[in-house]
Amino acid sequence: MDKHVESFAGRSELLDQLRRGENTDWDVIVIGGGITGAGVLREAARLGLRVLLLEQKDFAWGTSSRSSKMVHGGLRYLASGDWKLTRHSLLERERLLQELPGLVERMGYYFTVREGTFPGRFAMGLVLRVYDLMAGIKDHRFVALPELLQRFQGLSQKSLRGACYYTDAITDDARLVLRVLQEARAEGARTLNYVSVSKLLLGSDGVEGVEACVPETGEILSLTARVVINATGAWADRLRGQLTPEKRIRPLRGSHIVLPYDALPVDAALALLHPRDKRAVFVFPWEGASVVGTTDLDHPEDLDIEASISNDEVDYLLEVVQQQFPTNTIGRENILSTYAGVRPVIAAEQAKDPSKERRDHAVWFNEGLVTVSGGKLTTFRLIALDALAAAAARLPAPKAATGDRVFTPTTVTADSLKLADRALAQRLVARFGNLATRVVEEAGEGETRRLAGSDYCLAELRFSLRHEGVMQLDDLLLRRTRLGQLLADGASALLVQLKPLCQQELGWSEDYWQSECQRYQLLWSRYYGVPLVAPEEVVHAGS
Ligand SMILES: Cc1cc2nc3c(=O)[nH]c(=O)nc-3n(C[C@H](O)[C@H](O)[C@H](O)COP(=O)(O)OP(=O)(O)OC[C@H]3O[C@@H](n4cnc5c(N)ncnc54)[C@H](O)[C@@H]3O)c2cc1C
């Protein structure tokens, strides 16, 4: 089998081996299948280490599928004087644009300038000049009012002077995680989703392994490793808490609403200052829809419960688009879906306003456990290198490095896929790299046609079911693809077309299919739909 295709296959074989006591001894066990864990796995595999990643739910289930999807330097880090973080992020952004064309795409950003608001044209222009200089590009300019109004039709002209334009990049965050995992697997790393680590195993030399729980059977597996790397994001204090009482993660929730493109047609990102608190909220195009976000709030809720948007957050996000696009009449009824993620922010010693906390990552070493948390999608490679540096003393000498690319160059071209829909072919190449050929080869009759109302085709869903470790419907509809966020009602109208695919590829029985559909629809309406408004709230809002 193609070493890339092998990626996520073999879950049950690997579990069988672990049960038999084979393959239970690793150089590195990485806990957490978000972008941080995936990055560590990728870099550890490059060094020739025997490495296993364990994820309690699905790959990218945590924050890494719920971000603002921006591969960016982070203008606000620059504005707050965090030059180092900005420069590193910008260089990583440029690297990702080069290595993953189509999956990481440059996007124009417009920062509106209104009379009497800060930052104004000149302050912003200065910041953007430095921003571009650090990245080695020159994209920024001031956009006068007529051009701005042409680009964003319906934008309120009240005290509007124009916008400062610059570029950053956008991605599909969950797909990015999968691509990083795929590269790691191609170098021999192994991955298991739906296996959680419940306990650290301690020996005379500190942490010597983990106890992992397989939820479908309730089994507990004991696995040993020279180093255990805790890359569990917002959950990081939990495992680290088995060694030290110190708590350093401040979970901050950020939520978004997804609108149909027609309700708010934007083809570039627009930064708007919220009328309530002057925070920048972005409206940006993503996968054919328009997304508005984010909020930034303390998240004291139980982390075992999936994060979801609150009614207040829905109102907050609607308020800014209603104020800035008054004629578009956007309301709750327009919202296609919502999502919320929990940012693992490293707390300052003194509690600060959530939006003022630093967004850098941190690495801690406690009795053989390396914990890495915080940071961003964009800088995952650098975060991984820092985590591995902290583990180096316990690891065997690395093999000679083979360059520093994260992603194998894509040699497959859109033309070579020979699809009538060239844009779809290009999209498959961007998302699957060299595996795009396999996506098309393994497609059934008519499966390389776009699904109504989306840019996806059934061929990629079949491929994901067969090769990408899908265990549940939400893995397929919310992370391998984003159809559940982009089509009405969590893509429930599509389920009838998915049934034969799931039955053929995963062997699901009729009963199992029915219960899985019910579970998915309930999950979607609880965590990805618009929260219900209590009747008394409706009266209050309208009075
Ligand atoms: C609203 C929001 C917007 C953002 N926007 C951007 C952006 O535009 N650009 C950007 O660069 N960054 C952005 N970020 C930051 C970025 O998304 C995060 O820094 C990043 O996704 C964190 O990745 P992670 O792998 O550390 O955590 P996660 O993705 O949360 O992964 C941790 C994983 O660990 C698993 N886990 C937990 N406990 C266990 C256990 N005991 N056993 C096994 N597995 C376990 C969890 O299930 C989870 O999947 C944003 C964050 C938020 C919240």
PDBQT file of the ligand as one rigid body, heavy atoms in Angstrom, charges set to zero:
ROOT
HETATM    1  C1  LIG A 601     -11.713  30.767  18.574  1.00  0.00    +0.000 C 
HETATM    2  C2  LIG A 601     -10.283  30.496  18.230  1.00  0.00    +0.000 A 
HETATM    3  C3  LIG A 601      -9.758  31.041  17.077  1.00  0.00    +0.000 A 
HETATM    4  C4  LIG A 601      -8.436  30.781  16.732  1.00  0.00    +0.000 A 
HETATM    5  N1  LIG A 601      -7.959  31.258  15.560  1.00  0.00    +0.000 NA
HETATM    6  C5  LIG A 601      -6.707  30.992  15.183  1.00  0.00    +0.000 A 
HETATM    7  C6  LIG A 601      -6.253  31.417  13.921  1.00  0.00    +0.000 A 
HETATM    8  O1  LIG A 601      -6.996  31.993  13.147  1.00  0.00    +0.000 OA
HETATM    9  N2  LIG A 601      -4.976  31.136  13.581  1.00  0.00    +0.000 N 
HETATM   10  C7  LIG A 601      -4.138  30.470  14.415  1.00  0.00    +0.000 A 
HETATM   11  O2  LIG A 601      -2.985  30.268  14.041  1.00  0.00    +0.000 OA
HETATM   12  N3  LIG A 601      -4.544  30.023  15.620  1.00  0.00    +0.000 NA
HETATM   13  C8  LIG A 601      -5.816  30.257  16.012  1.00  0.00    +0.000 A 
HETATM   14  N4  LIG A 601      -6.281  29.810  17.206  1.00  0.00    +0.000 N 
HETATM   15  C9  LIG A 601      -5.373  29.060  18.072  1.00  0.00    +0.000 C 
HETATM   16  C10 LIG A 601      -5.284  27.621  17.623  1.00  0.00    +0.000 C 
HETATM   17  O3  LIG A 601      -6.511  27.158  17.119  1.00  0.00    +0.000 OA
HETATM   18  C11 LIG A 601      -4.838  26.763  18.790  1.00  0.00    +0.000 C 
HETATM   19  O4  LIG A 601      -3.678  27.312  19.340  1.00  0.00    +0.000 OA
HETATM   20  C12 LIG A 601      -4.539  25.343  18.367  1.00  0.00    +0.000 C 
HETATM   21  O5  LIG A 601      -5.586  24.789  17.610  1.00  0.00    +0.000 OA
HETATM   22  C13 LIG A 601      -4.272  24.491  19.599  1.00  0.00    +0.000 C 
HETATM   23  O6  LIG A 601      -3.956  23.210  19.144  1.00  0.00    +0.000 OA
HETATM   24  P1  LIG A 601      -3.622  22.060  20.168  1.00  0.00    +0.000 P 
HETATM   25  O7  LIG A 601      -3.231  20.883  19.374  1.00  0.00    +0.000 OA
HETATM   26  O8  LIG A 601      -2.638  22.569  21.167  1.00  0.00    +0.000 OA
HETATM   27  O9  LIG A 601      -4.979  21.818  20.946  1.00  0.00    +0.000 OA
HETATM   28  P2  LIG A 601      -6.252  20.992  20.456  1.00  0.00    +0.000 P 
HETATM   29  O10 LIG A 601      -6.518  21.180  19.031  1.00  0.00    +0.000 OA
HETATM   30  O11 LIG A 601      -7.352  21.304  21.398  1.00  0.00    +0.000 OA
HETATM   31  O12 LIG A 601      -5.794  19.494  20.635  1.00  0.00    +0.000 OA
HETATM   32  C14 LIG A 601      -5.674  18.896  21.914  1.00  0.00    +0.000 C 
HETATM   33  C15 LIG A 601      -6.265  17.514  21.801  1.00  0.00    +0.000 C 
HETATM   34  O13 LIG A 601      -5.940  16.777  22.956  1.00  0.00    +0.000 OA
HETATM   35  C16 LIG A 601      -6.973  15.829  23.136  1.00  0.00    +0.000 C 
HETATM   36  N5  LIG A 601      -6.898  15.322  24.504  1.00  0.00    +0.000 N 
HETATM   37  C17 LIG A 601      -7.166  15.974  25.645  1.00  0.00    +0.000 A 
HETATM   38  N6  LIG A 601      -6.973  15.170  26.709  1.00  0.00    +0.000 NA
HETATM   39  C18 LIG A 601      -6.581  13.966  26.228  1.00  0.00    +0.000 A 
HETATM   40  C19 LIG A 601      -6.248  12.730  26.826  1.00  0.00    +0.000 A 
HETATM   41  N7  LIG A 601      -6.274  12.577  28.167  1.00  0.00    +0.000 N 
HETATM   42  N8  LIG A 601      -5.905  11.690  26.041  1.00  0.00    +0.000 NA
HETATM   43  C20 LIG A 601      -5.876  11.827  24.679  1.00  0.00    +0.000 A 
HETATM   44  N9  LIG A 601      -6.185  12.993  24.063  1.00  0.00    +0.000 NA
HETATM   45  C21 LIG A 601      -6.527  14.043  24.823  1.00  0.00    +0.000 A 
HETATM   46  C22 LIG A 601      -8.224  16.640  22.859  1.00  0.00    +0.000 C 
HETATM   47  O14 LIG A 601      -9.325  15.806  22.537  1.00  0.00    +0.000 OA
HETATM   48  C23 LIG A 601      -7.784  17.509  21.700  1.00  0.00    +0.000 C 
HETATM   49  O15 LIG A 601      -8.188  17.006  20.438  1.00  0.00    +0.000 OA
HETATM   50  C24 LIG A 601      -7.610  30.014  17.584  1.00  0.00    +0.000 A 
HETATM   51  C25 LIG A 601      -8.145  29.480  18.751  1.00  0.00    +0.000 A 
HETATM   52  C26 LIG A 601      -9.484  29.712  19.069  1.00  0.00    +0.000 A 
HETATM   53  C27 LIG A 601     -10.079  29.126  20.288  1.00  0.00    +0.000 C 
ENDROOT
TORSDOF 0
